[in-house]
C-alpha cells in the first residue's frame, strides 16, 4: 500500500466502517436473553455503577485531605 493508501486507511477506514454500521446503542442490549440473564445483567450494571461512584467519592475525599474509612 502506498503513502496515500496508508493515510486513507488510517484516516477514514475505521470511520467509514463505523458510519456504515451506525452508532453504538445500549438500549435493549441484552434482548433475546431469558429474564434471569437480563436481571443479572441489570444487577451487574448497578454494581459497576455503585463501585464507580464509591471510587469517585474516595478520590474526592483524598483530594480534599479527608480520611475515608
PDB file with SEQRES, HELIX, SHEET and CRYST1 records, atoms N, CA, C and O in Angstrom:
SEQRES   1 A   69  UNK UNK UNK UNK UNK UNK UNK UNK UNK UNK UNK UNK UNK          
SEQRES   2 A   69  UNK UNK UNK UNK UNK UNK UNK UNK UNK UNK UNK UNK UNK          
SEQRES   3 A   69  UNK UNK UNK UNK UNK UNK UNK UNK UNK UNK UNK UNK UNK          
SEQRES   4 A   69  UNK UNK UNK UNK UNK UNK UNK UNK UNK UNK UNK UNK UNK          
SEQRES   5 A   69  UNK UNK UNK UNK UNK UNK UNK UNK UNK UNK UNK UNK UNK          
SEQRES   6 A   69  UNK UNK UNK UNK                                              
HELIX    1 AA1 UNK A    3  UNK A    8  1                                   6    
HELIX    2 AA2 UNK A    9  UNK A   13  3                                   5    
HELIX    3 AA3 UNK A   14  UNK A   21  1                                   8    
HELIX    4 AA4 UNK A   35  UNK A   63  1                                  29    
CRYST1    1.000    1.000    1.000  90.00  90.00  90.00 P 1           1          
ATOM      1  N   UNK A   1       0.851  -1.167   0.000  1.00  0.00           N  
ATOM      2  CA  UNK A   1       0.000   0.000   0.000  1.00  0.00           C  
ATOM      3  C   UNK A   1       0.900   1.234   0.000  1.00  0.00           C  
ATOM      4  O   UNK A   1       1.881   1.298   0.742  1.00  0.00           O  
ATOM      5  N   UNK A   2       0.565   2.193  -0.822  1.00  0.00           N  
ATOM      6  CA  UNK A   2       1.370   3.396  -0.924  1.00  0.00           C  
ATOM      7  C   UNK A   2       1.116   4.375   0.215  1.00  0.00           C  
ATOM      8  O   UNK A   2       0.331   4.120   1.128  1.00  0.00           O  
ATOM      9  N   UNK A   3       1.803   5.493   0.125  1.00  0.00           N  
ATOM     10  CA  UNK A   3       1.671   6.512   1.170  1.00  0.00           C  
ATOM     11  C   UNK A   3       0.238   7.028   1.273  1.00  0.00           C  
ATOM     12  O   UNK A   3      -0.303   7.183   2.368  1.00  0.00           O  
ATOM     13  N   UNK A   4      -0.370   7.293   0.107  1.00  0.00           N  
ATOM     14  CA  UNK A   4      -1.757   7.751   0.112  1.00  0.00           C  
ATOM     15  C   UNK A   4      -2.688   6.680   0.676  1.00  0.00           C  
ATOM     16  O   UNK A   4      -3.607   6.985   1.437  1.00  0.00           O  
ATOM     17  N   UNK A   5      -2.448   5.440   0.303  1.00  0.00           N  
ATOM     18  CA  UNK A   5      -3.276   4.343   0.810  1.00  0.00           C  
ATOM     19  C   UNK A   5      -3.177   4.204   2.321  1.00  0.00           C  
ATOM     20  O   UNK A   5      -4.185   3.991   2.995  1.00  0.00           O  
ATOM     21  N   UNK A   6      -1.977   4.322   2.852  1.00  0.00           N  
ATOM     22  CA  UNK A   6      -1.806   4.275   4.313  1.00  0.00           C  
ATOM     23  C   UNK A   6      -2.545   5.412   4.988  1.00  0.00           C  
ATOM     24  O   UNK A   6      -3.240   5.214   5.985  1.00  0.00           O  
ATOM     25  N   UNK A   7      -2.388   6.619   4.429  1.00  0.00           N  
ATOM     26  CA  UNK A   7      -3.082   7.774   5.011  1.00  0.00           C  
ATOM     27  C   UNK A   7      -4.596   7.568   4.971  1.00  0.00           C  
ATOM     28  O   UNK A   7      -5.289   7.813   5.958  1.00  0.00           O  
ATOM     29  N   UNK A   8      -5.100   7.117   3.829  1.00  0.00           N  
ATOM     30  CA  UNK A   8      -6.540   6.906   3.674  1.00  0.00           C  
ATOM     31  C   UNK A   8      -7.037   5.878   4.696  1.00  0.00           C  
ATOM     32  O   UNK A   8      -8.061   6.086   5.347  1.00  0.00           O  
ATOM     33  N   UNK A   9      -6.313   4.781   4.828  1.00  0.00           N  
ATOM     34  CA  UNK A   9      -6.717   3.723   5.743  1.00  0.00           C  
ATOM     35  C   UNK A   9      -6.710   4.210   7.187  1.00  0.00           C  
ATOM     36  O   UNK A   9      -7.661   3.967   7.930  1.00  0.00           O  
ATOM     37  N   UNK A  10      -5.645   4.895   7.586  1.00  0.00           N  
ATOM     38  CA  UNK A  10      -5.538   5.366   8.959  1.00  0.00           C  
ATOM     39  C   UNK A  10      -6.561   6.454   9.274  1.00  0.00           C  
ATOM     40  O   UNK A  10      -7.017   6.570  10.412  1.00  0.00           O  
ATOM     41  N   UNK A  11      -6.924   7.253   8.267  1.00  0.00           N  
ATOM     42  CA  UNK A  11      -7.806   8.389   8.497  1.00  0.00           C  
ATOM     43  C   UNK A  11      -9.274   8.018   8.375  1.00  0.00           C  
ATOM     44  O   UNK A  11     -10.073   8.390   9.235  1.00  0.00           O  
ATOM     45  N   UNK A  12      -9.648   7.294   7.330  1.00  0.00           N  
ATOM     46  CA  UNK A  12     -11.057   7.118   7.018  1.00  0.00           C  
ATOM     47  C   UNK A  12     -11.593   5.704   7.145  1.00  0.00           C  
ATOM     48  O   UNK A  12     -12.803   5.529   7.289  1.00  0.00           O  
ATOM     49  N   UNK A  13     -10.753   4.700   7.099  1.00  0.00           N  
ATOM     50  CA  UNK A  13     -11.251   3.325   7.048  1.00  0.00           C  
ATOM     51  C   UNK A  13     -12.137   2.995   8.247  1.00  0.00           C  
ATOM     52  O   UNK A  13     -13.264   2.530   8.077  1.00  0.00           O  
ATOM     53  N   UNK A  14     -11.639   3.232   9.443  1.00  0.00           N  
ATOM     54  CA  UNK A  14     -12.404   2.920  10.642  1.00  0.00           C  
ATOM     55  C   UNK A  14     -13.659   3.781  10.722  1.00  0.00           C  
ATOM     56  O   UNK A  14     -14.727   3.280  11.073  1.00  0.00           O  
ATOM     57  N   UNK A  15     -13.546   5.065  10.403  1.00  0.00           N  
ATOM     58  CA  UNK A  15     -14.690   5.969  10.429  1.00  0.00           C  
ATOM     59  C   UNK A  15     -15.759   5.511   9.432  1.00  0.00           C  
ATOM     60  O   UNK A  15     -16.947   5.506   9.753  1.00  0.00           O  
ATOM     61  N   UNK A  16     -15.339   5.131   8.231  1.00  0.00           N  
ATOM     62  CA  UNK A  16     -16.279   4.695   7.206  1.00  0.00           C  
ATOM     63  C   UNK A  16     -17.023   3.441   7.657  1.00  0.00           C  
ATOM     64  O   UNK A  16     -18.241   3.346   7.509  1.00  0.00           O  
ATOM     65  N   UNK A  17     -16.284   2.482   8.206  1.00  0.00           N  
ATOM     66  CA  UNK A  17     -16.911   1.251   8.663  1.00  0.00           C  
ATOM     67  C   UNK A  17     -17.915   1.538   9.769  1.00  0.00           C  
ATOM     68  O   UNK A  17     -19.034   1.026   9.735  1.00  0.00           O  
ATOM     69  N   UNK A  18     -17.527   2.354  10.753  1.00  0.00           N  
ATOM     70  CA  UNK A  18     -18.427   2.655  11.864  1.00  0.00           C  
ATOM     71  C   UNK A  18     -19.646   3.428  11.394  1.00  0.00           C  
ATOM     72  O   UNK A  18     -20.736   3.244  11.936  1.00  0.00           O  
ATOM     73  N   UNK A  19     -19.487   4.291  10.395  1.00  0.00           N  
ATOM     74  CA  UNK A  19     -20.646   5.041   9.899  1.00  0.00           C  
ATOM     75  C   UNK A  19     -21.611   4.120   9.164  1.00  0.00           C  
ATOM     76  O   UNK A  19     -22.814   4.377   9.143  1.00  0.00           O  
ATOM     77  N   UNK A  20     -21.101   3.058   8.566  1.00  0.00           N  
ATOM     78  CA  UNK A  20     -21.977   2.126   7.866  1.00  0.00           C  
ATOM     79  C   UNK A  20     -22.798   1.285   8.845  1.00  0.00           C  
ATOM     80  O   UNK A  20     -23.962   0.989   8.576  1.00  0.00           O  
ATOM     81  N   UNK A  21     -22.208   0.902   9.970  1.00  0.00           N  
ATOM     82  CA  UNK A  21     -22.939   0.046  10.897  1.00  0.00           C  
ATOM     83  C   UNK A  21     -23.793   0.847  11.869  1.00  0.00           C  
ATOM     84  O   UNK A  21     -24.597   0.270  12.601  1.00  0.00           O  
ATOM     85  N   UNK A  22     -23.632   2.164  11.889  1.00  0.00           N  
ATOM     86  CA  UNK A  22     -24.462   3.015  12.728  1.00  0.00           C  
ATOM     87  C   UNK A  22     -23.854   3.230  14.101  1.00  0.00           C  
ATOM     88  O   UNK A  22     -22.823   2.649  14.442  1.00  0.00           O  
ATOM     89  N   UNK A  23     -24.510   4.073  14.882  1.00  0.00           N  
ATOM     90  CA  UNK A  23     -23.976   4.404  16.204  1.00  0.00           C  
ATOM     91  C   UNK A  23     -24.122   3.244  17.183  1.00  0.00           C  
ATOM     92  O   UNK A  23     -24.982   2.378  17.023  1.00  0.00           O  
ATOM     93  N   UNK A  24     -23.274   3.246  18.184  1.00  0.00           N  
ATOM     94  CA  UNK A  24     -23.370   2.235  19.230  1.00  0.00           C  
ATOM     95  C   UNK A  24     -24.644   2.470  20.027  1.00  0.00           C  
ATOM     96  O   UNK A  24     -24.995   3.610  20.330  1.00  0.00           O  
ATOM     97  N   UNK A  25     -25.324   1.403  20.359  1.00  0.00           N  
ATOM     98  CA  UNK A  25     -26.566   1.527  21.115  1.00  0.00           C  
ATOM     99  C   UNK A  25     -26.530   0.567  22.285  1.00  0.00           C  
ATOM    100  O   UNK A  25     -26.069  -0.568  22.160  1.00  0.00           O  
ATOM    101  N   UNK A  26     -27.019   1.031  23.422  1.00  0.00           N  
ATOM    102  CA  UNK A  26     -27.095   0.163  24.593  1.00  0.00           C  
ATOM    103  C   UNK A  26     -28.526  -0.172  24.953  1.00  0.00           C  
ATOM    104  O   UNK A  26     -28.762  -1.054  25.778  1.00  0.00           O  
ATOM    105  N   UNK A  27     -29.488   0.512  24.352  1.00  0.00           N  
ATOM    106  CA  UNK A  27     -30.880   0.199  24.632  1.00  0.00           C  
ATOM    107  C   UNK A  27     -31.183  -1.195  24.086  1.00  0.00           C  
ATOM    108  O   UNK A  27     -30.844  -1.508  22.945  1.00  0.00           O  
ATOM    109  N   UNK A  28     -31.811  -2.013  24.892  1.00  0.00           N  
ATOM    110  CA  UNK A  28     -32.139  -3.404  24.536  1.00  0.00           C  
ATOM    111  C   UNK A  28     -30.883  -4.206  24.200  1.00  0.00           C  
ATOM    112  O   UNK A  28     -30.907  -5.069  23.323  1.00  0.00           O  
ATOM    113  N   UNK A  29     -29.783  -3.915  24.907  1.00  0.00           N  
ATOM    114  CA  UNK A  29     -28.512  -4.575  24.615  1.00  0.00           C  
ATOM    115  C   UNK A  29     -28.561  -6.065  24.919  1.00  0.00           C  
ATOM    116  O   UNK A  29     -27.801  -6.837  24.334  1.00  0.00           O  
ATOM    117  N   UNK A  30     -29.433  -6.479  25.814  1.00  0.00           N  
ATOM    118  CA  UNK A  30     -29.489  -7.892  26.171  1.00  0.00           C  
ATOM    119  C   UNK A  30     -30.783  -8.534  25.699  1.00  0.00           C  
ATOM    120  O   UNK A  30     -31.246  -9.519  26.274  1.00  0.00           O  
ATOM    121  N   UNK A  31     -31.357  -7.974  24.658  1.00  0.00           N  
ATOM    122  CA  UNK A  31     -32.582  -8.580  24.140  1.00  0.00           C  
ATOM    123  C   UNK A  31     -32.275  -9.966  23.615  1.00  0.00           C  
ATOM    124  O   UNK A  31     -31.165 -10.226  23.150  1.00  0.00           O  
ATOM    125  N   UNK A  32     -33.221 -10.832  23.686  1.00  0.00           N  
ATOM    126  CA  UNK A  32     -33.039 -12.192  23.225  1.00  0.00           C  
ATOM    127  C   UNK A  32     -32.585 -13.134  24.324  1.00  0.00           C  
ATOM    128  O   UNK A  32     -32.581 -14.351  24.137  1.00  0.00           O  
ATOM    129  N   UNK A  33     -32.203 -12.581  25.470  1.00  0.00           N  
ATOM    130  CA  UNK A  33     -31.811 -13.416  26.600  1.00  0.00           C  
ATOM    131  C   UNK A  33     -33.040 -13.738  27.439  1.00  0.00           C  
ATOM    132  O   UNK A  33     -34.078 -13.088  27.315  1.00  0.00           O  
ATOM    133  N   UNK A  34     -32.913 -14.733  28.280  1.00  0.00           N  
ATOM    134  CA  UNK A  34     -34.036 -15.031  29.160  1.00  0.00           C  
ATOM    135  C   UNK A  34     -34.098 -13.997  30.287  1.00  0.00           C  
ATOM    136  O   UNK A  34     -33.154 -13.233  30.489  1.00  0.00           O  
ATOM    137  N   UNK A  35     -35.186 -13.981  30.999  1.00  0.00           N  
ATOM    138  CA  UNK A  35     -35.434 -12.979  32.031  1.00  0.00           C  
ATOM    139  C   UNK A  35     -34.355 -13.008  33.119  1.00  0.00           C  
ATOM    140  O   UNK A  35     -33.916 -11.954  33.579  1.00  0.00           O  
ATOM    141  N   UNK A  36     -33.932 -14.182  33.526  1.00  0.00           N  
ATOM    142  CA  UNK A  36     -32.900 -14.283  34.549  1.00  0.00           C  
ATOM    143  C   UNK A  36     -31.589 -13.627  34.117  1.00  0.00           C  
ATOM    144  O   UNK A  36     -30.934 -12.953  34.912  1.00  0.00           O  
ATOM    145  N   UNK A  37     -31.214 -13.829  32.859  1.00  0.00           N  
ATOM    146  CA  UNK A  37     -29.979 -13.226  32.349  1.00  0.00           C  
ATOM    147  C   UNK A  37     -30.093 -11.712  32.301  1.00  0.00           C  
ATOM    148  O   UNK A  37     -29.137 -11.005  32.621  1.00  0.00           O  
ATOM    149  N   UNK A  38     -31.255 -11.211  31.904  1.00  0.00           N  
ATOM    150  CA  UNK A  38     -31.454  -9.763  31.878  1.00  0.00           C  
ATOM    151  C   UNK A  38     -31.364  -9.170  33.272  1.00  0.00           C  
ATOM    152  O   UNK A  38     -30.749  -8.122  33.469  1.00  0.00           O  
ATOM    153  N   UNK A  39     -31.979  -9.843  34.245  1.00  0.00           N  
ATOM    154  CA  UNK A  39     -31.935  -9.347  35.624  1.00  0.00           C  
ATOM    155  C   UNK A  39     -30.510  -9.370  36.165  1.00  0.00           C  
ATOM    156  O   UNK A  39     -30.102  -8.440  36.859  1.00  0.00           O  
ATOM    157  N   UNK A  40     -29.757 -10.407  35.862  1.00  0.00           N  
ATOM    158  CA  UNK A  40     -28.361 -10.473  36.305  1.00  0.00           C  
ATOM    159  C   UNK A  40     -27.546  -9.370  35.656  1.00  0.00           C  
ATOM    160  O   UNK A  40     -26.693  -8.766  36.307  1.00  0.00           O  
ATOM    161  N   UNK A  41     -27.797  -9.101  34.381  1.00  0.00           N  
ATOM    162  CA  UNK A  41     -27.098  -8.032  33.683  1.00  0.00           C  
ATOM    163  C   UNK A  41     -27.384  -6.699  34.351  1.00  0.00           C  
ATOM    164  O   UNK A  41     -26.477  -5.889  34.546  1.00  0.00           O  
ATOM    165  N   UNK A  42     -28.660  -6.465  34.707  1.00  0.00           N  
ATOM    166  CA  UNK A  42     -29.034  -5.214  35.375  1.00  0.00           C  
ATOM    167  C   UNK A  42     -28.362  -5.096  36.744  1.00  0.00           C  
ATOM    168  O   UNK A  42     -27.893  -4.020  37.116  1.00  0.00           O  
ATOM    169  N   UNK A  43     -28.314  -6.197  37.492  1.00  0.00           N  
ATOM    170  CA  UNK A  43     -27.643  -6.173  38.799  1.00  0.00           C  
ATOM    171  C   UNK A  43     -26.161  -5.890  38.642  1.00  0.00           C  
ATOM    172  O   UNK A  43     -25.589  -5.108  39.401  1.00  0.00           O  
ATOM    173  N   UNK A  44     -25.540  -6.523  37.660  1.00  0.00           N  
ATOM    174  CA  UNK A  44     -24.117  -6.308  37.421  1.00  0.00           C  
ATOM    175  C   UNK A  44     -23.846  -4.849  37.043  1.00  0.00           C  
ATOM    176  O   UNK A  44     -22.884  -4.251  37.523  1.00  0.00           O  
ATOM    177  N   UNK A  45     -24.687  -4.283  36.191  1.00  0.00           N  
ATOM    178  CA  UNK A  45     -24.539  -2.892  35.798  1.00  0.00           C  
ATOM    179  C   UNK A  45     -24.696  -1.971  37.001  1.00  0.00           C  
ATOM    180  O   UNK A  45     -23.923  -1.027  37.160  1.00  0.00           O  
ATOM    181  N   UNK A  46     -25.680  -2.233  37.844  1.00  0.00           N  
ATOM    182  CA  UNK A  46     -25.887  -1.424  39.046  1.00  0.00           C  
ATOM    183  C   UNK A  46     -24.679  -1.528  39.981  1.00  0.00           C  
ATOM    184  O   UNK A  46     -24.255  -0.526  40.556  1.00  0.00           O  
ATOM    185  N   UNK A  47     -24.127  -2.726  40.136  1.00  0.00           N  
ATOM    186  CA  UNK A  47     -22.940  -2.895  40.977  1.00  0.00           C  
ATOM    187  C   UNK A  47     -21.741  -2.137  40.419  1.00  0.00           C  
ATOM    188  O   UNK A  47     -20.977  -1.534  41.173  1.00  0.00           O  
ATOM    189  N   UNK A  48     -21.578  -2.168  39.106  1.00  0.00           N  
ATOM    190  CA  UNK A  48     -20.468  -1.438  38.489  1.00  0.00           C  
ATOM    191  C   UNK A  48     -20.621   0.065  38.697  1.00  0.00           C  
ATOM    192  O   UNK A  48     -19.648   0.759  38.992  1.00  0.00           O  
ATOM    193  N   UNK A  49     -21.844   0.563  38.543  1.00  0.00           N  
ATOM    194  CA  UNK A  49     -22.092   1.986  38.765  1.00  0.00           C  
ATOM    195  C   UNK A  49     -21.831   2.363  40.216  1.00  0.00           C  
ATOM    196  O   UNK A  49     -21.226   3.397  40.496  1.00  0.00           O  
ATOM    197  N   UNK A  50     -22.287   1.526  41.135  1.00  0.00           N  
ATOM    198  CA  UNK A  50     -22.075   1.795  42.562  1.00  0.00           C  
ATOM    199  C   UNK A  50     -20.585   1.821  42.877  1.00  0.00           C  
ATOM    200  O   UNK A  50     -20.115   2.710  43.587  1.00  0.00           O  
ATOM    201  N   UNK A  51     -19.838   0.848  42.352  1.00  0.00           N  
ATOM    202  CA  UNK A  51     -18.397   0.782  42.587  1.00  0.00           C  
ATOM    203  C   UNK A  51     -17.708   2.040  42.051  1.00  0.00           C  
ATOM    204  O   UNK A  51     -16.842   2.612  42.712  1.00  0.00           O  
ATOM    205  N   UNK A  52     -18.102   2.462  40.848  1.00  0.00           N  
ATOM    206  CA  UNK A  52     -17.513   3.658  40.257  1.00  0.00           C  
ATOM    207  C   UNK A  52     -17.802   4.880  41.113  1.00  0.00           C  
ATOM    208  O   UNK A  52     -16.917   5.706  41.334  1.00  0.00           O  
ATOM    209  N   UNK A  53     -19.034   5.003  41.597  1.00  0.00           N  
ATOM    210  CA  UNK A  53     -19.382   6.134  42.452  1.00  0.00           C  
ATOM    211  C   UNK A  53     -18.585   6.108  43.745  1.00  0.00           C  
ATOM    212  O   UNK A  53     -18.143   7.153  44.223  1.00  0.00           O  
ATOM    213  N   UNK A  54     -18.400   4.933  44.310  1.00  0.00           N  
ATOM    214  CA  UNK A  54     -17.611   4.819  45.543  1.00  0.00           C  
ATOM    215  C   UNK A  54     -16.161   5.224  45.292  1.00  0.00           C  
ATOM    216  O   UNK A  54     -15.550   5.907  46.113  1.00  0.00           O  
ATOM    217  N   UNK A  55     -15.616   4.799  44.157  1.00  0.00           N  
ATOM    218  CA  UNK A  55     -14.233   5.158  43.836  1.00  0.00           C  
ATOM    219  C   UNK A  55     -14.088   6.662  43.640  1.00  0.00           C  
ATOM    220  O   UNK A  55     -13.110   7.261  44.085  1.00  0.00           O  
ATOM    221  N   UNK A  56     -15.071   7.273  42.968  1.00  0.00           N  
ATOM    222  CA  UNK A  56     -15.029   8.723  42.785  1.00  0.00           C  
ATOM    223  C   UNK A  56     -15.102   9.447  44.119  1.00  0.00           C  
ATOM    224  O   UNK A  56     -14.373  10.412  44.350  1.00  0.00           O  
ATOM    225  N   UNK A  57     -15.985   8.979  44.999  1.00  0.00           N  
ATOM    226  CA  UNK A  57     -16.123   9.602  46.310  1.00  0.00           C  
ATOM    227  C   UNK A  57     -14.829   9.466  47.107  1.00  0.00           C  
ATOM    228  O   UNK A  57     -14.415  10.405  47.788  1.00  0.00           O  
ATOM    229  N   UNK A  58     -14.195   8.306  47.023  1.00  0.00           N  
ATOM    230  CA  UNK A  58     -12.938   8.101  47.739  1.00  0.00           C  
ATOM    231  C   UNK A  58     -11.848   9.010  47.188  1.00  0.00           C  
ATOM    232  O   UNK A  58     -11.084   9.596  47.956  1.00  0.00           O  
ATOM    233  N   UNK A  59     -11.766   9.134  45.862  1.00  0.00           N  
ATOM    234  CA  UNK A  59     -10.777  10.021  45.257  1.00  0.00           C  
ATOM    235  C   UNK A  59     -11.028  11.475  45.651  1.00  0.00           C  
ATOM    236  O   UNK A  59     -10.098  12.221  45.955  1.00  0.00           O  
ATOM    237  N   UNK A  60     -12.307  11.862  45.639  1.00  0.00           N  
ATOM    238  CA  UNK A  60     -12.673  13.224  46.012  1.00  0.00           C  
ATOM    239  C   UNK A  60     -12.293  13.502  47.462  1.00  0.00           C  
ATOM    240  O   UNK A  60     -11.774  14.572  47.780  1.00  0.00           O  
ATOM    241  N   UNK A  61     -12.555  12.526  48.345  1.00  0.00           N  
ATOM    242  CA  UNK A  61     -12.229  12.693  49.751  1.00  0.00           C  
ATOM    243  C   UNK A  61     -10.720  12.801  49.933  1.00  0.00           C  
ATOM    244  O   UNK A  61     -10.253  13.615  50.730  1.00  0.00           O  
ATOM    245  N   UNK A  62      -9.954  11.998  49.211  1.00  0.00           N  
ATOM    246  CA  UNK A  62      -8.495  12.069  49.311  1.00  0.00           C  
ATOM    247  C   UNK A  62      -7.974  13.404  48.809  1.00  0.00           C  
ATOM    248  O   UNK A  62      -7.030  13.962  49.367  1.00  0.00           O  
ATOM    249  N   UNK A  63      -8.602  13.918  47.741  1.00  0.00           N  
ATOM    250  CA  UNK A  63      -8.127  15.170  47.183  1.00  0.00           C  
ATOM    251  C   UNK A  63      -8.401  16.335  48.119  1.00  0.00           C  
ATOM    252  O   UNK A  63      -7.701  17.347  48.070  1.00  0.00           O  
ATOM    253  N   UNK A  64      -9.409  16.206  48.968  1.00  0.00           N  
ATOM    254  CA  UNK A  64      -9.711  17.249  49.957  1.00  0.00           C  
ATOM    255  C   UNK A  64      -9.003  16.995  51.265  1.00  0.00           C  
ATOM    256  O   UNK A  64      -9.155  17.775  52.204  1.00  0.00           O  
ATOM    257  N   UNK A  65      -8.222  15.911  51.357  1.00  0.00           N  
ATOM    258  CA  UNK A  65      -7.443  15.623  52.544  1.00  0.00           C  
ATOM    259  C   UNK A  65      -8.257  15.017  53.663  1.00  0.00           C  
ATOM    260  O   UNK A  65      -7.845  15.045  54.823  1.00  0.00           O  
ATOM    261  N   UNK A  66      -9.403  14.472  53.326  1.00  0.00           N  
ATOM    262  CA  UNK A  66     -10.230  13.836  54.349  1.00  0.00           C  
ATOM    263  C   UNK A  66      -9.856  12.372  54.469  1.00  0.00           C  
ATOM    264  O   UNK A  66      -9.288  11.787  53.547  1.00  0.00           O  
ATOM    265  N   UNK A  67     -10.173  11.794  55.593  1.00  0.00           N  
ATOM    266  CA  UNK A  67      -9.896  10.379  55.821  1.00  0.00           C  
ATOM    267  C   UNK A  67     -11.141   9.581  55.464  1.00  0.00           C  
ATOM    268  O   UNK A  67     -12.211   9.815  56.027  1.00  0.00           O  
ATOM    269  N   UNK A  68     -11.009   8.632  54.523  1.00  0.00           N  
ATOM    270  CA  UNK A  68     -12.140   7.778  54.120  1.00  0.00           C  
ATOM    271  C   UNK A  68     -11.999   6.459  54.841  1.00  0.00           C  
ATOM    272  O   UNK A  68     -10.944   5.826  54.798  1.00  0.00           O  
ATOM    273  N   UNK A  69     -13.059   6.046  55.503  1.00  0.00           N  
ATOM    274  CA  UNK A  69     -12.925   4.806  56.249  1.00  0.00           C  
ATOM    275  C   UNK A  69     -14.064   3.914  56.163  1.00  0.00           C  
ATOM    276  O   UNK A  69     -14.051   2.837  56.759  1.00  0.00           O  
TER     277      UNK A  69                                                      
END                                                                             
